[in-house]
Every structure is written in C-alpha cells, then in structure tokens.
Amino acid sequence: MRIAYFTDTYAPEINGVTNTLLKLGRYLDSRHISQLVIAPEYDTDNPEVNSGYRKIRRYKGLVSSLSTESRLAFPAFWEIDAICDNFKPDIIHVTTELGIGFRGMRYALSRNIPLVMSYHTDYCKYLKYHNLEMFAPLLEKYLAWFYSFSARTLAPSRFTMGELFRKGYSNLDIWSRGIDTASFNPEYRNEELRNTLGKDKFICLYVGRLSREKNLDILLSSANEIERRFPKQTVFVFTGDGPYAEAIQNCGYSNVLCTGFKKGKELSEMYASADCFVFPSGTETFGNVVLEAMASGLPVAGVASGGVLDFLSHNRNSLLCDVNDTAYTNNIITLMENDALRRSLAQNAYKDTLSKDWNYIFDTLVNTYNDVIEESYEEYFRRSA
C-alpha cells in the first residue's frame, strides 16, 4: 500500500494532529508501508522525519494572526500533480481542510483515487472566541461541502462523530487515539521539580495550547478565587504556548506559573509531578493531553462537553461540570481537600489508559484504508460492467 498524506500542520508545530501523524508515520515505517507527506515548511529547523518508507515534501506558507505557530501553504496544483503522479498513491488521506488539504482533495478527485479524510478541529466552535461568529454559517457550508467528497470521514471520538452525524455528514467512522504508557506514567514523578514549581503546594497542571477557546479565563478565575480562599497553598502551572500566553503571564496572580513548551522527559515529569490536571476546554474533538495526564496518574477537573467524554467519567477518573466558573472552582477545591477521592480518581485514570494501545488503533486505521480501496475497486467494476 502507498499512502499520500496532506496536512496543513506538521512537526515542528506541536499539537494533537502533529503528534498523532508522527506516531502514525513510525508505525507505518515498521510495517514497511510507503508514505508521502505534503506539509508546510516552518521558519525553524524541521526535525528529520524522513525514512526509507516516508518522504516529506514541504511548502512555504503564510503566518495566520489566529495561530502564529501555524503556516498556511498553497502549493501549485501542477506541482502537487507531478509529485503525486510520481509517487503513485493507492489512497489519499487528507487531515486538514485548508490550503494543502484542499489540494489533496482536488488531486484525489482528479485521479479517481480513494479518499479518506479525518476531522480534527471544530473550527466553528472557535469562532466565538475570536469575535468571528458571523462567519459560522459560511464555514459550516464549506466544511460540509469539503467532507462530502470523502469515502470515509474519520472522527476521533464518538462525541464528535455524533455531532457530525447530526449535521448531515455521511460515511462516518472512528479513528480514536492511544497513549504511550512508557512515556507517560507515574514513575516520572520528580520531587525536585515539585519543589521548584511550588514546595508543599497543591499543583494544578494545564498542558496544551494557550488560547481563549480552551476556556483558560475560567481557569484563571479559579486560580484567583482559590488563592483568595486558600492563600499560598496552590500553584496553577500552565505548560504550553499560544496567543493567550501573555494574558496569563500578566494576570498578576501570585499562584500562576507559565513554563512554556515542554517535551520528552521534561513533559513526562511535569505531568507525573502534579496533583491534578485542570482542563476546562469544551471544544475538543478528542483531547490527547487529557489521556497523557491520566496515564501519568492524575485525576482530571474537566467539563462535561467534547471528545473528552469518550474516556472521562464523573466520579470515576474525573470531576466534571458544565462550563461554569463557580462549579469548576468547587471541583478543584474538592480535589484539594478530599485525599481519598483524589487517589481513587487517579488510580482509575491510570487504569483506564492501559487498554489504549496505539498499535491497535493504527491497525484499525490501515484496515479502514484497505476497506476503502476495496470498495473503490468494486465501484469501478460495477461501472465498467
């Protein structure tokens, strides 16, 4: 099998999509499956991800004011045609809906090659956080049109697939996510790091993109209220970067700390050295960082919305509430004050991640590719008969 991937986000950009694609690439390498990845070029050095079975072609792009880490590239159609014709893919997988993703869709249709798309980001929910809600109907129409060409539209969670079904999307299936429990587990706990973050304090950790759509204003409100009621007893650690980073750094709250991006062992230790994971976002189509926190032995203070509901369960591995400042703050306080509950949630969180094996998830994806290719052949012979 030869697979061509089209994505508007890739390493070194850090997010759930890029992390998943890199893991998928390594899995396909191990199965000796040839891959071509069409992706943006970034200002920083791109990590070496080419292999004997994986080739990367990058294109310079524009910086978006909504996401300065991202690059929006528009490679020439003729160049995409030449590269892909030379590669001769059996199937096209489009992971994004913008410049490069559009070109992947167009190439698949022009060559009658089986097309799979994966839905990763609910952009329409993000618009209200940027005062762009007026464009939601237009964006919804574009996305519905774009995904209508796919033989399979893969959602990362049952919650997200249900939302797409209600919007009228067809040919839906699940492509879930896994967790590497060797990289994220409680054994990475580091007492020296805990002392650095806040000696003898209750550590609430957030990991991810620092942006308004993650409801980080609610988290800051909780930090402020908890410091007022429990002075010098907590620290809220924000690990990541993004357009909301400056607002967090300048909030003036004494119990708020920003660490910037962490990766590798440093990130593993950050998770395992905290007391709870705080994640107020209700816009996630999945929520990879929540799984990483759970595998690290952390109970989760979350909200009862989004793809995280596929694996978060109230009073089993997390405390969930509606998007509400007061309720969310109270759940964090409960985790602070109830040691027995916190330990029970943490133990269940860890146990619940042990079955989420990446190889099984990627095996299922490759089976989907084979099904789509076989269906394409059957359709061709029906038309030829």
C-alpha positions in Angstrom: 0.0 0.0 0.0 1.2 3.5 -0.8 -0.4 6.4 1.1 -0.2 10.1 0.4 -1.0 12.4 3.4 -2.0 16.1 3.0 -1.8 18.2 6.2 -1.7 21.9 7.0 0.0 21.2 10.3 3.1 19.0 10.9 6.3 18.9 13.0 7.9 21.0 14.4 4.5 22.5 15.2 3.2 20.9 18.4 -0.5 19.8 18.7 -2.6 16.7 18.8 -2.7 16.3 15.0 1.1 16.5 14.5 1.9 14.2 17.4 -0.6 11.6 16.0 0.8 11.9 12.5 4.4 11.4 13.7 3.4 8.3 15.6 1.4 7.0 12.6 4.4 7.6 10.4 6.7 5.5 12.7 4.0 2.8 12.8 3.8 2.6 9.0 7.6 2.6 8.8 7.6 -0.5 11.0 5.1 -2.1 8.6 7.1 -1.2 5.5 4.3 0.9 4.1 5.3 3.7 1.8 4.1 7.2 2.6 4.3 10.7 1.0 3.6 13.6 3.4 2.7 17.0 1.9 3.1 19.6 4.7 4.0 23.2 5.4 7.6 24.5 5.9 8.3 26.3 9.1 10.9 29.0 10.0 12.6 26.8 12.5 14.6 23.7 11.5 12.3 20.9 10.6 13.1 17.7 12.6 14.3 14.8 10.5 11.3 12.6 9.9 12.1 11.1 6.5 12.8 7.4 6.4 13.2 4.6 3.9 9.4 4.5 3.7 8.3 8.1 4.4 9.1 11.1 2.3 8.2 14.6 3.3 7.6 17.5 0.8 7.2 20.9 2.4 5.9 24.2 1.1 6.4 27.7 2.4 3.3 29.3 3.9 1.8 32.4 5.5 1.5 33.1 9.2 -2.0 33.4 10.5 -2.9 36.0 13.1 -5.2 33.5 14.7 -2.3 31.0 15.2 1.2 32.4 14.8 2.7 28.9 15.2 0.9 27.6 12.1 1.7 28.1 8.4 -0.9 28.2 5.7 0.6 27.0 2.4 -0.9 26.9 -1.1 1.4 24.8 -3.3 0.8 24.9 -7.0 -1.7 22.3 -8.4 0.7 21.3 -11.2 3.5 20.6 -8.7 1.3 18.5 -6.5 0.1 16.6 -9.5 3.7 15.9 -10.6 4.9 14.8 -7.2 1.9 12.5 -6.5 1.8 11.1 -10.0 5.4 10.0 -9.5 4.6 8.5 -6.1 1.5 6.7 -7.4 -0.6 6.5 -4.2 -3.2 3.8 -3.6 -5.1 6.1 -1.3 -5.1 9.7 -0.2 -5.6 10.8 3.4 -6.4 14.5 4.0 -6.1 15.6 7.6 -7.0 19.3 7.3 -9.4 21.5 5.3 -7.2 24.4 4.3 -4.6 25.1 1.6 -2.7 21.8 1.5 -5.8 19.7 2.5 -7.8 21.2 -0.4 -5.1 20.3 -2.8 -5.1 16.7 -1.6 -8.9 16.5 -2.0 -8.6 18.0 -5.5 -5.8 15.6 -6.5 -7.7 12.5 -5.3 -10.8 13.5 -7.3 -8.8 14.4 -10.4 -7.1 11.0 -10.5 -10.1 9.0 -9.1 -8.0 7.8 -6.2 -9.8 6.6 -3.0 -10.0 9.5 -0.5 -10.1 9.4 3.3 -10.4 12.5 5.5 -10.0 12.9 9.2 -11.8 15.6 11.2 -9.6 17.0 14.0 -10.7 20.5 14.9 -14.2 22.1 15.4 -13.4 25.5 13.9 -16.9 26.7 14.1 -16.9 26.5 17.9 -13.7 28.5 17.9 -15.1 31.5 16.0 -17.0 33.0 19.0 -13.7 33.3 21.0 -12.3 35.5 18.2 -15.5 37.6 17.6 -16.0 35.9 14.2 -19.3 34.1 14.8 -20.8 35.9 11.8 -18.8 33.6 9.6 -20.0 30.4 11.2 -22.8 29.6 8.6 -20.4 30.1 5.7 -17.7 28.0 7.3 -20.3 25.2 8.1 -21.3 25.1 4.5 -17.7 24.9 3.3 -16.8 22.1 5.7 -19.9 20.1 4.7 -19.1 20.5 1.0 -15.4 19.6 1.6 -16.1 16.4 3.5 -18.8 15.3 1.1 -16.1 14.0 -1.2 -14.6 11.6 1.3 -15.2 7.8 1.1 -14.7 7.9 4.9 -14.7 10.8 7.3 -12.9 9.7 10.4 -13.8 11.4 13.7 -11.5 11.0 16.8 -14.3 10.3 19.3 -17.9 9.1 19.5 -19.0 12.5 20.7 -17.5 14.2 17.6 -18.9 11.6 15.2 -22.4 12.2 16.8 -22.1 15.9 16.2 -21.1 15.4 12.5 -23.9 12.9 12.0 -26.4 15.5 13.3 -25.0 18.0 10.8 -25.7 15.5 7.9 -22.2 14.2 7.3 -22.1 10.7 5.8 -19.6 7.8 5.6 -18.5 8.4 9.2 -16.2 6.2 11.2 -14.0 6.4 14.3 -10.2 6.9 14.3 -9.5 7.1 18.0 -6.2 7.9 19.8 -3.9 6.0 22.0 -1.4 6.7 24.7 2.3 5.6 25.1 2.3 4.5 28.7 6.1 4.1 28.6 6.4 7.8 28.0 3.6 8.9 30.4 3.3 7.2 33.7 3.5 7.9 37.5 7.1 6.7 37.6 8.3 10.1 36.2 7.3 11.9 39.4 10.2 14.2 40.4 10.2 15.7 43.9 12.9 18.2 42.9 10.6 19.5 40.2 7.7 19.7 42.6 9.8 21.8 44.9 10.7 24.1 42.1 7.1 24.5 41.0 5.8 25.1 44.5 7.2 23.5 47.6 4.5 21.9 49.8 1.8 23.4 47.5 -1.1 21.6 45.7 -0.1 21.7 42.0 -2.8 22.1 39.4 -1.4 21.5 35.9 -2.7 22.6 32.5 -0.9 21.3 29.3 -1.8 22.5 25.8 -2.3 25.4 23.6 -2.7 28.7 25.4 -5.7 30.2 23.7 -9.1 31.6 24.5 -11.1 28.7 23.1 -9.6 26.4 25.8 -11.7 28.4 28.4 -8.5 29.4 30.2 -10.3 32.5 31.6 -12.3 30.1 33.7 -9.0 28.5 34.9 -7.6 31.9 35.8 -10.8 32.8 37.7 -10.4 29.6 39.6 -6.8 30.3 40.4 -7.7 33.8 41.7 -10.6 32.5 43.8 -8.7 29.6 45.3 -5.7 31.9 46.2 -8.2 34.2 48.0 -9.7 31.3 50.0 -6.5 29.2 50.4 -3.6 31.7 50.3 -0.2 30.3 49.4 -1.5 26.7 49.2 -1.7 26.2 45.5 0.1 26.8 42.2 -1.5 26.7 38.8 1.1 25.6 36.2 0.4 26.4 32.5 2.6 24.3 30.2 2.4 25.3 26.5 2.3 28.4 24.4 -0.1 30.4 22.3 -1.8 33.7 21.8 -3.2 33.8 25.3 0.2 33.3 27.0 0.8 37.0 27.5 -2.5 37.4 29.2 -1.8 34.6 31.6 1.7 35.9 32.3 0.4 39.3 33.1 -2.7 38.3 35.1 -0.9 39.3 38.4 -2.0 36.2 40.3 0.7 35.0 42.7 -0.2 31.3 42.3 0.1 31.2 38.5 3.2 30.0 36.7 3.9 29.6 33.0 6.6 27.2 31.9 6.5 27.4 28.1 6.5 24.3 25.9 7.9 21.1 27.4 8.5 17.8 25.6 10.1 14.5 26.1 11.2 13.6 29.6 10.6 17.1 30.9 6.9 16.9 29.9 6.6 13.4 31.4 8.0 14.7 34.7 5.7 17.7 34.6 2.6 15.5 34.4 3.7 13.0 37.0 4.8 15.7 39.5 1.4 17.5 39.6 -1.5 16.7 41.9 -4.3 17.2 39.4 -4.9 18.0 35.8 -7.1 21.0 35.1 -8.7 21.1 31.6 -11.7 23.4 31.2 -11.9 23.2 27.4 -15.3 22.1 26.0 -14.3 22.4 22.3 -12.0 19.3 22.0 -12.7 16.7 19.3 -10.6 14.3 21.4 -8.2 15.7 23.9 -4.8 13.9 23.7 -3.3 15.8 26.6 -6.0 14.5 29.0 -5.0 10.9 28.2 -1.4 11.8 28.8 -2.3 13.3 32.2 -4.5 10.2 33.1 -1.6 7.8 32.2 0.6 9.9 34.5 -1.7 9.1 37.4 -3.6 12.4 37.6 -7.3 13.0 38.4 -8.9 15.4 36.0 -11.0 18.5 36.6 -12.8 18.9 33.3 -16.1 20.0 31.7 -18.9 17.7 30.5 -18.5 18.5 26.8 -16.5 17.5 23.8 -14.5 14.5 22.8 -13.0 14.0 26.3 -16.3 12.4 27.3 -15.2 9.3 25.4 -12.8 8.5 28.3 -13.6 10.9 31.2 -16.3 9.7 33.6 -17.5 11.8 36.5 -16.6 10.4 39.9 -14.6 7.6 38.3 -11.5 9.2 36.9 -12.5 12.9 37.0 -14.8 15.6 38.3 -16.9 17.1 35.5 -19.2 20.1 35.4 -20.8 22.5 33.0 -18.7 25.4 31.7 -19.2 27.5 34.8 -16.6 29.4 36.9 -18.1 28.6 40.3 -18.7 24.9 39.7 -15.3 24.4 38.1 -13.6 26.1 41.1 -15.5 24.0 43.5 -14.4 20.8 41.8 -10.8 21.8 42.1 -11.3 22.5 45.8 -12.9 19.1 46.2 -9.7 17.5 44.7 -7.6 19.6 47.1 -9.5 18.7 50.2 -10.6 15.1 49.6 -7.4 12.9 49.6 -9.3 9.6 49.4 -11.4 10.7 46.4 -8.3 12.2 44.6 -6.4 8.9 45.0 -9.3 6.9 43.8 -9.8 9.1 40.7 -6.1 9.0 40.0 -5.9 5.2 40.2 -8.9 4.7 37.9 -7.5 7.3 35.5 -4.2 5.4 35.2 -6.0 2.0 34.8 -8.3 3.4 32.1 -5.4 4.3 29.8 -3.7 0.9 29.9 -6.0 -0.5 27.1 -5.5 2.4 24.7 -2.7 0.9 22.6 -1.5 2.9 19.6 -0.7 -0.2 17.5 -4.3 -1.4 17.8 -5.6 2.0 16.8 -3.3 2.2 13.8 -4.1 -1.4 12.8 -7.7 -0.4 12.7 -6.9 2.7 10.5 -5.0 0.5 8.0 -7.9 -1.9 7.9 -10.1 1.2 7.0 -7.7 2.1 4.2 -8.0 -1.5 2.8 -11.8 -1.4 3.0 -11.9 1.9 1.2 -9.6 0.7 -1.6 -11.6 -2.5 -2.0 -14.8 -0.5 -2.2 -13.3 1.7 -4.8 -12.4 -1.3 -6.9 -15.8 -2.8 -6.6 -17.4 0.5 -7.6 -15.1 0.7 -10.7 -16.0 -2.8 -11.8 -19.7 -2.1 -11.3 -19.4 1.0 -13.5 -17.4 -1.0 -16.1 -20.0 -3.8 -16.3 
